[in-house]
Amino acid sequence: MTDTRADTPSVVERTRPITIDGAVVAAHFLGQTAVFVLGEAAILCSASDGDRVVTGGDDGKVATTDVRGVSTVVASDGKHRWIDHIAIGPASALAWSAGKQAFARTGKGGEHAIEVASTVAGLAFAPKGLRIAIAHYNGVTLWFPNLQAAPEMLEWRGSHRDAIFSRDGRCVISSMQEPTLHGWRLADRKDMRMSGYAARVRLFGFTADGKWLATSGSNQLILWPFQGKDGPMGKAPRILAPAATQAEIVACHPKQGIVAVGYADGLVLLVRVDDGAEVLARKPAGAPITALAWNATGSMLAIAAEDGQAGVIDLG
């Protein structure tokens, strides 16, 4: 069954279509310019802070690219290992991983490294300070690269695939190979379990006000509450925007309580968290949505699908 959302308000007509020769695996903005990362390239991971796109490749190199398209290699792995994950932190800090090792470079240029128990599966910076969450098998390691203190281990059995800090820095949440999320309240290491998904949660992110964790992994948008000190413990999630196919990608608006949701049939909806109101951003077109990205002000949305059909919507 195809979900046409015939009666839903639409911004589809504001889309500037773009055809890309290859599957798109990520999208970013450099200022007002949309940047699409292709899966056929040597790039394995990417991140952006709006001023630069940082990429890691199968050549063991970390590179930055600016809005002019100029690329500069900023780090190379001594063993020529693949660069699997990239994260950008406060004050231009940068982290990347190769195998079991994670590396961090401060904005001033100091570089540090750590080895964890198994292959690094995800990296995330805390919202303030230089603290990094490293997801791996059987838990998440918390690391202060600038300090001599031993790293802290948040344990939970299983394969952790990615990690994120809550916007207030009080919680760490990881996605797992199983269809579930696990979290920890850092003040007392209290565990948080968020389950009930139909598939593995591949994408998650906090709304602009930090009150909701938006996730993929179901045929609807799942939002876990993080308003109180206990986070989602003992609380049910909000469920919005049900559709005919699975939600593959979520991207939270940088300023407002709006989440862009991309589905497996090519549908994209803009969903207002407060009341669940929907706006159609892309009609179903067969191929799954593989990338969504807002610009810094939230006035533009980049969309891309697995078949290379992409576009930029001007919402200003």
Secondary structure, 3 states (H helix, E strand, C coil): CCCCCCCCCECHHHEEEEECCCCEEEEEEECCEEEEEECCCCEEEEEECCCCEEEEECCCEEEEECCCCCEEEEEECCCCCCCCEEEECHHHCEEEEECCEEEEECCCCCEEEEECCCCCCEEEECCCCCCEEEEEEEEEEEECCCCCCCCEEEEEEEEEEEEEECCCCCEEEEEECCCCEEEEECCCCEEEEECCCCCCCCCEEECCCCCEEEECCCCCEEEEECCCCCCCCCCCCEEECCCCCCEEEEEECCCCCEEEEEECCCCEEEEECCCCCEEEEECCCCCCEEEEEECCCCCEEEEEECCCEEEEEECC
